[in-house]
Amino acid sequence: MQNQTAKTIKGKAVAALEAGKLQQALKKAQLGLKKFPADTDFHAISGFVLTELKQYRKSIPHFVEASKRKPNDPQFAENLANALMQTGQIPKALEYAEQKLQKFPNNKELSRVIDEIELKGSNWRAIIDNATKKLESDPDNASLLSSRARAYGRIGFVEENTRDIARAFELAPDNESIAFQKAINLHQSGDKETAGEILRKITAQNPEHVFSLLQLSTMANKDSAPDLIEKVETAIANSEHKLSELEFAKAHLLSKTQGLSAALPQFERANAIQHETIPYDFAAEEQKFEVITGQFRENTDLPSSDISESPVPIFVLGQPRSGTTLMEMMLSSAPGVAGCGELTVAADLSRDFEQASHAFSSQNASEFAHDFRALMPPIPEGSVAFVDKMPHNFQRIGFLLAAFPNAKIINMLRDPRDVGLSKWIRRFPAGGMRYASNQKAIAHTANMYRRYMTHWNTVFGDRILTVQYEKLVEDPKTYSQQVAAFCDLEWTETMMHPEENTKQVRTASIDQVRKKISTKSIGGWRSVSDHLQPMLQGLDPELWPEYDFD
């Protein structure tokens, strides 16, 4: 009788929920909880209804209880992670979602929550503030230092990131997560040898440490790859789930032992797993293009802050893998130029104006300029310019030039087929790069990039310098001199030798830019074109007149 009563109340609550009668559904669910407090379903229904009512804080206790009672049901973890995020409990939301993603790999909703948190620099600043407050009373808490270090790294505060990682590693050298962070930091600083030693120590203690295996696979050479591939294949065999990290690791190692062509089917498997978790939204990107370009039209009064302060901003942009890191390393080799890496600030400040209901005014441009300089990492005193090399700023040129009338825009143009191949054979877990795991999406974003640049060149003309990657690497002297002149910088021969620059590199180009400028990657797509047909067929030849598509 009791079971039948519970079933009846549940049925009425669910029916009301499906009919959109939320208050009625909540009333039934709470009645069920009162009568049957141990029944998980009533907690779940209450939480779902409160979420629909956007009463996220009230939903949290219900999802906590439901998750405790049914720990193997991912739905409760998904909803709790989302509720924590929606109530501004960012540190808790990120930690919880990442912890649960280990239990439920490739879970789309948990990945979405992490994605949404990671895309906003304000969230990383919330994590920094939270950790800093706690560290005041617990200064030697390695976990808090590690958390803050990660957040500092995501918003471009390199010195603070390195400092916190170093201290955390000093306090807890045997902590796998902290040791891994330390290895990555060393690799970014150019110390590949010590980084490898730490990663090998991690895998000696935990042979199936997924991220260490992936990182080692990207650092391996032809001699070390065979031994490592056995470890990766063992980890794959022992894993209960298909993990893109391990599949990418295997692909990298196959590429080094058998050649790129032999490895591409494995890269396809790895990308398919990743794309299923974080798919690309073609329609949303088209809409975003229309809204942004609609804010800045030719022959109209364009918004402007009329503020030209020093140091001068230099924005290096283009498709990821188009040479933006190389250009930043060249520029930051010049006297008085600070390289800031890929800053998230412009994306944060322009996000509201990428929606049709928010027009961008001159007042907004002034606020943008002020907030940008306040939020960016500190740069050395006496700097004449700083470089932000966030590639996707090609979407935001209008906002950037409105905010900084004296800004220099350098657009890196590279053959989209080489760019596409380079994306396809690397793992880009960040949400902003979700398109890199699908060839049709790679082609779509390449075409979108060119459409953006066509618009900006029409509106802003000579305020943008386009540098063709192929010409730059063939004649670095001529084109580095052209860039220096455009940026009103003193040219020096050091700009021709970015491999000597000791600045940290935090992108997929981490190893390439430590080597001398080379032309060997030009046209690399040709030898493996059979594996790239969806991308090649998706590119619009008319958008790429500089390259032969016949």
N, C-alpha and C positions, 0 to 999 in steps of 0.2 A: 504493500500500500504506500509506504514511504517513497519507494523508488518511482512508483507511478505518479505521485504528487510532484516529485522533483522533475520528472520528465515533462509533465503538463506545464509547469511554470516555465521551464526552459523553452518549450515550444512556443509559448505565448511571448516570451521575451525576444526570442529570435525573430518571430513573425513581425513584431513591432519594430525591431531594428531594421529588418529588410524593407518594411513599409515606410521607413523614414520617421517613424513616431518615436523619437529618441527618448523623450522624457518618460513615455509609457514603458519603453524597453528597460530604462534604468530602474524604474519603480519595480518592475517584475523581477529584475536581476537582484535587486537589493532585498526584496522579499525572499527570494530563494536563498540568499546568503544568510538571512536571519534564521530561516528554518533549517537550512542544511549547510552550516559554516565550513564543513570539511569537503564540500563538493567544489572541485577546481573549476568546473564549467561556469559557475556563477561568478567567480572572480574574473574569469576570462571575458564573459559577456559584459560585466560591469566596466572592465577596463576598455573594451572596444567601444562601448557607448560613450564613455567619458572622452575617449580620443576623438570620436566623431563630433562631440560637443566642444572640442578643443580645450577641455579641462584636463590638460595633460598631468598637472601636478596631482590631481585627485586620482588619476588612473594608475600612478606609479605603484602604490601599495598593492593593488590588485594584480598587476603583472609580476611583482616581486613574489607574491604568494603563489600565483599560478606556476611561475617558473620553478619555485622550490618543489612544488608538488609533482610537476611533470618536467624534470630537467632535460629530458630527451626530445621535448617538443620545441622546435626552433621558433615557432610563431610567438611564443611568450617572450623569448629573448629579443626578437625583432622589435616587438612593441615597446618593451621596456627601454631598449636602447634609443628608440625614437622619442619616447616620452622624456627621457633624461636630456636629450638634445634640445627638444622643444622648450623645456623649462630652463634652459641656459646652464645646465650642469655639465658643461663641456668636458672638463677633465674626467668626470665619472662616465659620461656617455662614451667617450673615445676608448677609455680603458676597458669598459664593460663590453663594448662592441668588438673590440679586437680580441679580447679573451674568448668571447663566444664564437668568433669566426674560426678560431682554432678547433672548436668542437664541431662547428657546422661550416666547413670550408665551402667556398663558392656560393654562400648564401647571398642572394641578391639584395634583400632588404638590409641586412647587416652591412653589406658592402656599400649600399646607398647611403646609410647613415655616416659611415666613415668617410665616404667620398664628400658628402655635404659638409662635414666638419672640416676636412682637410683643405677644401677649396677656399676657405675664408681665413685671411690673416688675423682677423679679430678673434677667432677662436683660439689660435695659437697664442695670442697675447693674453687671453683669459687663462690659458694653461700656465703661462709664465707667471702671471700675477698670483694664481692659486699656489703654485709651487714656492714662489718667493716668500709668501706669507708664512707658509708652513716651515720653510727652511730657517726662518728667524728663530724659532724655538728648537729646531732640530737640524742644525747646520751640516751635520755629517750623515744625513740620510741619502745614501747612494741612489735609491730609487727616485727620490724627488729631483736630485741633481740630473739624473738620466732623463727624466721626463722634461725638465726645463731645457736641457741641452737640445733635445729633439725639437722642441718648439722654437728655440732660438734659431736652429738651423733652417727651419721651414720659412722663417721670415727674413733670412739673410744676415743675421747677426753672427758672423763667423767666429769672431774672437770669443764672444760669450759662449757660443756653442762648444768651441774647443776647450775653453777653460772648464766648463761644467763636466764635459766628458772625461777630461784628464783627472779631475778630482774624484768623480764617481768610480773610475777605473782603479785609482789609487786605493780607494776604500773597499772596493768589491771586485777584485780582478778575476774571481772565479764565477761571477755572475754572467751567464751566457749572453743575455741581452746587452749588458753594459760592455762586455768584451767585444761583441759584434759592433756596437756603436764606435768603440775605440778603433777597431780595425778599419771601418769605413772612413773615419776621420783621418787616419794616417794615410790611407790610400788617396783621399782627396788632397792631402797636403804633399803628395808626391813620394811618400815612403811606402812603396808597394811591397818591399821585402818584409818589413816588420808587420805590415798588415796581413800578409800571407801567413806569417808565423802564428799570429793570434788566431786566425781563422782555422788553421790546421790543428791548433791546440783544442779549439772548440769541437771540431769534428772527431778528434781523437777521443774525447770524453762523451760526445753525443754524435755518433756516426750519421744520424738522420736529422741533423740540424739544417732545416730546409734552406734558410737564407744564407748560411755560411757556404753550403754546397753551391748555391746559385752564384754567390759572389766569387768563390774560387774558380768556378767554371769560366767566368768572364775574364779572369786573370791568368788562366792556364795557358801554357804553350804546347807545342806539339809533343814534347817529351813528357810533360806531366799529365797530359789529358787522359791517356789510356788507364792509368791507375785510378784517376778520379771518376772516370765514367763507370767503373765497376761499383764504386760507392754510391753514385747517383742512381744506377739501375737497381741496386739493392734497396735503397730508400723508396724508390717508386714501387717496387714489388711489395714492400712492407706497409705501404700507405693504404689506409682504408678508402681514401678519396683520390680522385685525380687532381693533382696540384699543378697549376701552371708554372710555379717556381721550379719544380723538379723537371718538368717537361722542357722548359727553357734551358735549364742547366744541361740536360742531355743534348739539346740541339746545339748549344755553344760548343760542347766537346766533340760532337760529331763533325762540326764544321772544321775544327782544328785537326782532327785525325783523318777525315775522309774528304774534306772539301765542302764548300758552301752548297753546291748543287745537291750533294748527297744528304745534307742536313736540312734542306728546305721542307721536305715533308714533315719532319719533326717540328720545325718551327710552326708549320701550319697547325699541327695538333695542339701545340702549346697556346697559340693565339686563339684557337677555337674555344678552349677552356676558359681563357680569360675574357673573351668577348661575351660569352654567355652570362658572365657575372655582371659586367659593366657595359651594356650595349650602347651604341652611339645613336643619338636622336637626330636624324637628317632634317626633319621638319623644324625642330627647335632651332637648329643652326641657321636655317634659311630665314626664319622669322627674326632672329637676332640680327642678322645682316641688314634686313630691311629697316629695323628700328634704329640701329646705330648709324647707318649711312643717311637715314632720314633726318638725323640731328644736324648734319653738316652737308649742306648742298651748295653746289657751285652757284656763283653770282647772287649769294645771299649775304646778309650781315652775320658773320660768324662770331660766336662768343669768344671773348678773350679776357684774360686776367690783367693784361697790360703790365705784368710784373716780370722783370728780367733780372733775376738775382744770380749771384755766383755762389757755389760752383755751377757751371753750365751742365744741364742734363744731356746726356747722349743716350738715346734709346736705340739699341741694336735689336732688330727684329727680323722675322721671316718665319718660314716653316722650321719646326724643330729638325735638327740634323742638316741644316742648310749652311752651317759655318758660323753661326752666331757666337759660339764659344771661342772659336779661332779669332774672330774679329775683336771680341772683348779682350782676349789675351794680348792681341797686337796693340790695341788702344791703351790698355793699362800698363804697357811697357813704356809708354811715353811719359815724360816728366810731368808730375802734377795731376795725373789721371788716376782716379780710384775706381777699381772694378768692384761692383756690388753683386755680381752674379744675377740670378733670376729673382727679381723682387715681385712679391704678390700685391704690392700696394696699389698699383694702377687698376688691377682687377677689382680689388676691394672697393676703391673709391668710385669706380664707374658702374658697378653692378646695378644700382638702382636705375641708372639712366639707360640701361639696356632693355628697359621695359617701356612700352609705348606711353604709359601715363606720366612719365617723368621727363620733362624737357630740360636741356642743359643750357644754362644761362651764363653770362659773364660773371655774375656773382658766384655761381657754382664753380666756375673755372678758378676764381681766386681762392675759394675754399679748398678746392682740389689741390692747388699748388701749395697752400699752407700746410694742409694735412699730409701731403706726400712727404714734404721735407721733415715734418715732425715724426712721421712713422718709419722712415727709412733708417737703416743702420748708420751709426756714426762713421764719418770718413776722416782721413788725416787732415789736420789743419794745413792750410796753404794749398789745398787741392784746387785746381782751376776748373776741373770737370769731374763728373762721375758717370759711370756706365751702368745702365740697367739693361741686361740682355734677355729679358723675358721674351721668348719668340712670339708668343700669342698676342703681344702688344700690337701686332699688325691690325688687330681688330679695334684698337683704341687710339689710333693716331690722332683722330679729331679731338678727343679729350686731352691728350698729351700736349698738342700744339696750342690748344686753347688755354691750358693752364700755364704752359711754359713757352711764351713767344720766342724765347731765345734758344729753345731746345734744338738739338740736332737729331735727325732721324736717319739711321742707316739701315736700309732694307737689303738683307742678304738673299740673293736670287740664286737658286741652284736647280739643276735638272730635276724635275719632280719624280722621275723614274729612279734616279739614284737616291733621292730623299726617301721615297717610298720603300725601297728595299732596305735602307738603313733603319727605318722605323720597324719594319716587319721582323727584323732579326734581333730586336731588343725588347726587353720587357719593360713597359711603362705602366706601373701600377696606378699612377695618379689619375684621378677622375678627369682632369683636363686633357688627358691623352687617351681617353677611352677609344678613340677612333683608330689608334695604331694597331689594334688587334683584329682589324677587318679590312681586307684589301679594297672593297668598294668604298668604305668609309675613308680610307687613306686618300683615294682618288677624289672623293667629294671635298674633303678638307683642303686638298691641294688646289682644286678649282676655286673654292671659296676664298682661299688666301689671295689668289690672283685677282679675283673680283674685287676684294677689299682694296688691294693695291692700285688697281685701275681707277677706282673711285677716289682714293686719297691723292693719287698723282694728278687727277683732274682738278681736284679742289685746291690742293696746296702746292702743286708744281715743284719748283726748285728748292722747296724747303725739305725735300726728301732726296737723299742720295742712294741710288740703287747700285750695289756692288755685286757683280756676277762671280760666284764662287770659283768657277772654272778659270776665269781670267786672273783672279786674285792669287790662286795657288801656282799658276804658271808664271806670273810676273809680280811677286809680292812687293817689290820695290816701287814700281810705278803706282800700284793701286793703294799701297799704304801711304804713299805721298799724297795721292788724291784724297784719301780719307782724312789725313792730317790737315790738309788745306781746307777741306769742307768744314772741319770742326774747329778751325782757327787754333790748331795746336802746332807746337814745334815738332817737326819730324826728326826722328833719330833712327839710326840703324837697328836699334834694339827692337823696333816694331817689326822688323823682318825675322826676328828670332823669338817667337812666342814660346818656344820650347824651353827657353831659359827663364821664363817668368815663374816665380815661386808662389804665385797666388794660388789659393785653394781652388780646385775645380770640382763642382758638385753636380755635374751633368753626365750624360751618357758618353760625352767626349773625353772623359777623364784621362784615358790613356793616349788617345790620338794626339792631343795638344801637348803632350810631353815629348813628342817627336818632332823632327824638323818638318817644315811645310812640304807636302808631297802632292803629286797629281795622280797617284796610283789608284785612288778610288773613283776617278772619273770614268763614267761609262760602265761601271761594274754590273749594272742591271742586265746588260746585254747577254752575258753568258748564262744567265738563269731566267731568261724571259719566259720560258715555258711555265715556270712556277708562279709567274706574276700576272697572268692574263686578266683576272678580275680588275686589278688595279690599272693595268695598261689600257684596257678597254674603257675604263671609267674616266680617264683623263681627257679633257677637251683640248685638242691640238690648237684651236684658235686662240686659246688663252696663253699659249706658250710659243710665240713666234721666234724666240731666240733659239729654240731647239728643234731638231729635225725629227718629225714624227712619221715620216714616210717609210 
